[in-house]
Amino acid sequence: MNTWKDRLPPLGTLGPFLALLAACAFFASQSSRFLTGENFSLILQQVMVVGVIAIGQTLIILTAGIDLSCGMVMALGGIVMTKFCTELGLPVPLAIVCGLTATTLFGLVNGLLVTRIKLPPFIVTLGTLNIAFAITQLYSSSQTVTEVPDSMTLLGNTFNLGGTAVSYGVVLMLMLYFAAWFGLRETASGRHVYAVGNSPEATRLTGIATHRVLLGVYVLAGLFYGIASLLSVARTGVGDPNAGQTENLDAITAVVLGGTSLFGGRGIVLGSLVGAMIVGVFRNGLTLMGVSSIYQVLVTGVLVILAVAADQLSRKGGR
Amino acid sequence: MSQTQTHIVMQAKGLVKRYGQVVALDGVDFELRAGEILAVIGDNGAGKSSLIKALSGATIPDEGEILLDGKPIHFKSPIDARRAGIETVYQDLAVAPAMTIAENLFLGRELRRPGFLGTVLRMLDKKKMLTESVARMNDLKVGIRSMTQAVETLSGGQRQCVAVSRAAAFAQHVVIMDEPTAALGVKESNMVLELIRRVRDRGLPVILISHNMPHVFEIADRVHIARLGKRAAVVDPKKISMSDAVAVMTGAKSVAELPAEALA
């Protein structure tokens, strides 16, 4: 009964990966500079912030929710950790913990509003998107925080792997993806995330505390945004109050391109990494081809619609 | 089966439930015997679903007492009822569609791996859940080949069989089925009815709530007729006509007009 066919991932989960391969093949044929270790290392560094935000976003979308505030919360985390360190003089580890706490608290607020007051996640996070943005601007006086100590940007450093410089941040991102994948696939809590997204009522009737699952997901997502803040600070070397503006929607794009259903309950977190890579590869490849950045945005938009359409059609076919 | 000596598994005495001015349960009594399928029928508003909600922990009655195996119980939630060994199957196919049959059977009661993997990493024992799923489904003769297929690939009847099997697998005392065939076609319904019978034959008493008289008369051992928040009668479906049962249910006939052997 456990035939080889059962073990193969369904086509829906392979689709994003095939799309990534096709995009890579296309850009490799267009630019000789594309298919180099150096270029891929660059792409990975460019996607690591979005990639980590997308883990949190995946958790939320799996429960049939959405988080519009992710990028802004990430920016707030970056400002908190850099300012706490440079202005309040907190030691670096403590400042980082404060940044992570700030983003996790935002996750908690989102989660409480969704579970206790039963507001739709779209509206809740639209609100917290603006609140987080405003707090970030007010607290930073819209000024970039500079003179960040080196010890806070360690994750931006690289090490040499077979002649290619690999960033520690990318390694951390990959480890987080592995952890999320393991948690979602191999633990009861992970399966409950899928179950809640699948059918909240059926899940509640089996005795699972669905609001606790949801709350946990939002809190955990907040923590992932905080880690993304640290990666963003490490990559840019500053606390940027205007960070997160492209990452905000790019994270949702990555999740959707990665094959996770916006209707909840279906998807694989590793797909979001592939989705983030697709966005990164398109940006990078089109830049190498000398195509204007506006076209990159256009292509991303088309890709998102195609991905959601594929999800919708496959769901209809499956019924 | 012997009607006099049978052990009473679940009993309710004088249950009252009021919703503001509305009296949903007006001192209803209830008795479930070991190894039987007891159907509960009644018109809308007869107190049928309030009774079931009280028995399954979904509502707390204002007055009266519920006994399980002779001991008084006070459920505050369906989870309390489940802990006491009472499982409920709902009409609207309460399963997670994109998850596999095995996952659905163990949803909320997952088995973890022994040792470090289970306690520290909290890893699921998927293999054991799979083999137990196969064993339990085989035990109930549910003809579904692969436990690793998603529930959404099943027909409505098969999905309901998954829900019924889950309840039967975990219930220690009672399985409550709330309109289990309401959403199903004829063939699918028969499949589920057949399964309910097998659950009973394995020794679990079943409370079946249904609007569907032919289904009730096909599989019930006794029929509890609810009317105006009370128990109008308990009848033997083999000794009463369907029209008489409906007449009692609607109040067109009083219990006194029934032949004595019809009562059970």
Interface residues (C-beta under 8 A of the other chain):
Chain A: M1 N2 D6 F182 E186 T187 A188 S189 R191 H192 Y194 A195 N198 S199 E201 A202 T203 L205 T206 G207 I208 G265 R266 G318 R319
Chain B: P78 I79 R82 T88 Y90 D92 L93 A94 V95 A96 P97 A98 M99 E103 L107 G108 R109 E110 R112 L121 R122 M123 L124 K126 L130 V134 R145 S146 M147 T148 Q149 E152 T153
